[in-house]
Amino acid sequence: MTSSWMLVAGFFFAAMALLVKLGGAHFEAIELGFYRSLGAFLFIAAFVAAKRERVWNPHMGTHFFRSMAGTFGIITYFYAIANLPLATATTLNYTSPLFLAIGTTIVLGEKFSRWLLAAIVLGFAGVAMLLQPTFAAGKEGPAMVGLFSGLVASWAYLGVRALSRQGEPEWRILFWFGFFGTVGCAAWQLAFSTFHPVSWDNVWILVGIGVLGTLAQLAMTRAYRTGNTLVVGSLSYSTIVFSTLFMVTFWDDRLSWVGWAGIVVIVASGLIALRVERKDQVEEAVFES
């Protein structure tokens, strides 16, 4: 189970999105991003303290790049959500696997099957069919920010892959992402707004977001560290499928036939990606033997 860890991450990300939807009635989007990052940081910090692990190492430059890219990706994505229809903002953010395919090839020099590239494009087409984004006049600026959030997110995933090549464990990658994410989101919120009060009525939402976000990040980091980059990118679209199914189940949302067809296309793209990865693994095993 390597790239398939992204399916686990997708489920946890989708479950977290349910709580984010509930939390939107109590907190601003950046606040929720802050609590998500804080939860991950506190969890990993407790692990570090218990194990007396060393967090500072020679790869701090890459950690800083990955963490700031991830934090900036969250902030720009939340800005797009606040200024665009949710479907449009999400679709633009999920261009990240397309950018990741380009970045991984150019920066890391990894080569991929054409079938994997086709799976990435097919998955994005499925996302567009499912979400059916609309672009209103006068929203060109926020739309560009939304597209930029996808680009920056791909840089963050590229950083995870680079750190994995350097032998960095998941916990250290998540520790620094949690630290910089917490500081970045807190600074943004304090600069442009204010924190809302936490009460017994909403604290469970924040705790849930922190726990689910941490589990999702751990699974995602494991996927990018041990799996095929483009297979993981293709499977990341599963978050949209899980989220949609949750919304249909718990909020009684209704999908058009185009939306259901989009889910089928996304699932098909994931199956193609997994099949290509399995074939590559078999060929590598045969070659090594």
N, C-alpha and C positions, 0 to 999 in steps of 0.2 A: 504494500500500500504506500505509494509514493505520491504521484500527482493526485491520486484520489483523495488525499487529505483536503484538497480544495473543496470537495463536495461536503465534507464535514464543516469546513469553514463557511461555506455558502449557507448551510442550514443555520449555523449560529448567528451569522450576520443577518439573515432574514428574521430570526427570532428577536434579535436585538432591535431590528427596524420596527417591529410591533411595539416594543416599549418606547422607542423614539417617537412613534406616532402618538402614543398616550402621553408621553412627556411633553409634547408640543403644547399642551394646554397649560402647562405650569412653567416651562422654561423656554428660553430662546435656543436656536439650533447650536450656536457656538457653546452655550452653557452645557448642552448635552454632550458635545464633543469633548469639553473639558472633563466632565465626569467619566466619560468613557476612557480617556487617556489616564486620568487619575486612578481609576480602578485597576487598570493594567499595571501602572507603575507601582502601586502599593502592594499588589500581589507578588510581583517579581522582586520588589525590594525586600519583602519578607523572606522570600526564598534565598535571596543573596545573603541576607543577614544570618539566616539559620545555617547556611552552608559555608558562610565566610568566603564567598566567591569574590574574585577580583573583577571589577567592572571596567577599570581603566586599562587600556592595552594599546599596542602600536597601530591599531586600525581605527582609531578614533575619528580620523578624517572621513572615512567611509560611513561610520556610524552617524556622524553629524549630517552628512549629505543625505543619507537615507531618512533620518528622523525629520529633518527640516522639509524634505520633499513630501513626506507623508503628512506632516502637519499643515503645510501650505496647501496640499491637495484637499485636506478636510475643510480648511477655511474657504477656499475658492468654490468647493462643491456646495457648501452651505450657503454661500453668497448666491450661487446660481439657483439653489432651491428657493431662496427668499425672493428672487426677482423673476423667476420663470415658472411655468407649469412644472409640477413635479416630474411628469413623464419626460418632458423635454430635458430638464436638468439631469435626470438619471441616464437618459440615452447618451447625452454628451459626455458624461463622466465615464460611461462604459466604452468609450473609444480607447481606453487605456490598453487593452490587449493588442489593439492595432498598433499603437505607438510602441508597445513593448516588443512586438515582433521586429520592428525596425531597429529599436535601440539595442536589443540583444544581439542582433546580427552585426551591427556596426561597431558597438562598443566592446562587447564580449567576444565577438568573432564566432559565435555558435551558428551552426548550419542546421537547417530544418528541412523536413520533407515538404513538398508542395501541398501534400494532403493536409498537413498541419496548418499551413497558411490559409488553405481553403476553409478549414474548420473554424478558424478565427473569424474570417469574413462572414461565413455562414451564420455563426453564432451572433454576431453583431446585427446581421439582417433580421434574425429572429427577435432580438431585443427591440429593434425598431418596429417590427410587426406587432409585438406584444404591447409596447408602451404607446405606439402611435403618437410621437411627439408633434407639436405644432409650434410654428415660429411666427410670432406676431410682429408687426411693424414697430420699429422703435426699440426693439429688444436686442439689437445687434451686439451691444456692449456686454450685457449679461450672458448672451449666447457664447461670445468669445471667451468669457471667463469660465463658463461651463466646459467648453472644449479644452481650455487650458488646464482645468482640474483633471481631465483625463490624461493629458500629457504629463503633468506633474506626478500623478499617481503611478504612471508607468516608470518614471524615474525612481520612485520609492521601491517598486518591485525589482527594478534593475539593481538597486542598492542591496536589497536582500539577497539577490542571486550572487552579487559580487562578494558580499560578506560570507556567504556560504562557501564560496570558492576559497576564501581565506581561512576557513575552518572555524568560523564563529558559531557558537551554539545559539539555539533559538532564544533562550532566556536572556542572553546579553543583548541580542538584537531588539527584543521587546522591551528590555529595561530602558535603553536609551530612547527608543521611540516613545515610550510612556512618559519619560522625563521631559523631553523636548515638546511633546504634544501637550502635556499639562501646562507647561510654562507658556507655550505659544498661544494656546486657546485662552488661558487666563489673561494674558496681556491684551489680546484682541478684545475680550469681553469688557475688561476694565477701561480700555481706551474708548470704546464706542457705545457702551451700555452699562448695565449694572447687574449684579447677581441677584436672583430672586430667592426668597426665603425657602428653606427646606423644612418640611413638616412630616409628621407620621403618615400623612395622606399621600405623599409623593416620594418619600425616601426609598421605598421599595422599588420604584421605577429606576432610580439612579443606581441602586445596588445591582439590579438586574442588568442594566446596560453595561455596568462595569464588568460584571462576571461574564456575561455572554460575549462582550467585546474582547475580553482577554482570551477566552477559549477560541474565539474565531481567529484572533491574531496568531495564537500559538499554532493552530492547525494550518493557517495560510502560510506562515513562515516555514513550517515543516514541509509543506507542499513545494514551495519555491526552492527550499534548500536541497531536497532529495529527488524532486521530480523533474520532468522536462518543462522548460519555461513556457513554451507555447501550449502544451497540453494543459498546464495549470491555468494559463490565460483563458483558454477555451472553457474550462470547467468553472471559471469564476462567474460566467453568465448564469450558473445555477442559482446564485443568490436571487436573481430576478424571478426565476421560476418559483422558488420556495416562497418568496415574499408575496407573489401573486396568489399562490395557492392559500397562503395564510389569510390574505385579505378576502378571498372568496369565502373561506371557511368562517372567519370570525367577524367580518364586517359585511358579509353578504354582498360583496361587489360582484358585478356581472361582467363577463367577457364576451366580446363579439367573436364570430368565427375566425376573424383575422388574428385576434389575440390568442385563441387556442392553437391556431396554426403556427403562430410565433413560438409557443411553448414546444411544439413538436419539432420545429426547426432547431431550437436551442438544444434540445435533448439529442437530436441527430448529430449536431456538431460535436457535442461532448462524446458521443459514442464513437464517432470517427476519430477524434483525437486519442481516446483511450485505445482504440484498435491499432492505430499507428504506433503508439508508445509500446504496446505489448509486442508488436511485430519487431520493433527495433530492439527490445530487450532479448527476444528470442534469438535474433541474428547476432547480437553481441555475445550471448552465451555460447552459441555454436562456434563463433570466431575464436573465443577464448579457449574453448576445449580443443 
